[in-house]
């Protein structure tokens, strides 16, 4: 039974959960730049029970914490441990990563809707809003999104729909028509996801599907300023130019400082973001080689300051 509504947020934009990317530092940056709410990286039930992985802080709330797993009781206990610490607990029913699928988690749950219903029903007894993030189905011949959405409508406050199948991964085109069909068939908030690359894509998805919110993933990973430009476009109809390399480096510097503050610095994650932020700029390949040789946060701070 649904006990709560999805949190009231400013605007239409939501940061997608991305492993190795959406730590607390990145979420705070995106919130500052205009994301209405952010999803955490996904946490496995066992990791949550062992402790030390949960990273939500007061300054960023409201926030959605995503969990994944296959065991109903472990999922329940993991969600229970988050009550009072986060604002929504989201069940991952869409991750296509082979390691996750191999655990019977993520998009593997698309093959067993009875199990999904049992899990969501149990989670809904907790005193915290529950949501889920799904894909359309395992493949084009096995689309279960509408059936799954009707299950979510009984127990969740929101459903995020990545309009691709498990088989597609991140290739091919997202089929937004299913987001529209789901929006027309449920009473809960519907979050559209998939193929958001240009500022205009957000308005186009809202207009075509009627979705309540738009989730941005890979585009935000490369360019968190995207949230600011989209909000400006939705308000004024004007598309702002992309930020300069120097502005992106200043943002990366802020990210590093937040990583220090919240003790969440991971050198490989930072280097991955540097590659994303610097892509397409002059001498970026040379800079990436230089940055790849740096191993600690203080040296990285010094190097990024030079680039601002």
HELIX and SHEET records of a PDB file:
HELIX    1   1 UNK A   24  UNK A   32  1                                   9    
HELIX    2   2 UNK A   45  UNK A   50  1                                   6    
HELIX    3   3 UNK A   58  UNK A   60  5                                   3    
HELIX    4   4 UNK A   72  UNK A   82  1                                  11    
HELIX    5   5 UNK A   98  UNK A  102  1                                   5    
HELIX    6   6 UNK A  106  UNK A  111  5                                   6    
HELIX    7   7 UNK A  113  UNK A  123  1                                  11    
HELIX    8   8 UNK A  145  UNK A  155  1                                  11    
HELIX    9   9 UNK A  177  UNK A  185  1                                   9    
HELIX   10  10 UNK A  199  UNK A  209  1                                  11    
HELIX   11  11 UNK A  218  UNK A  222  1                                   5    
HELIX   12  12 UNK A  226  UNK A  236  1                                  11    
HELIX   13  13 UNK A  245  UNK A  261  1                                  17    
HELIX   14  14 UNK A  267  UNK A  278  1                                  12    
HELIX   15  15 UNK A  284  UNK A  292  1                                   9    
HELIX   16  16 UNK A  297  UNK A  307  1                                  11    
SHEET    1   A 9 UNK A  13  UNK A  15  0                                        
SHEET    2   A 9 UNK A  37  UNK A  44  1                                        
SHEET    3   A 9 UNK A  63  UNK A  68  1                                        
SHEET    4   A 9 UNK A  88  UNK A  93  1                                        
SHEET    5   A 9 UNK A 129  UNK A 135  1                                        
SHEET    6   A 9 UNK A 158  UNK A 162  1                                        
SHEET    7   A 9 UNK A 189  UNK A 193  1                                        
SHEET    8   A 9 UNK A 213  UNK A 216  1                                        
SHEET    9   A 9 UNK A  13  UNK A  15  1                                        
END                                                                             
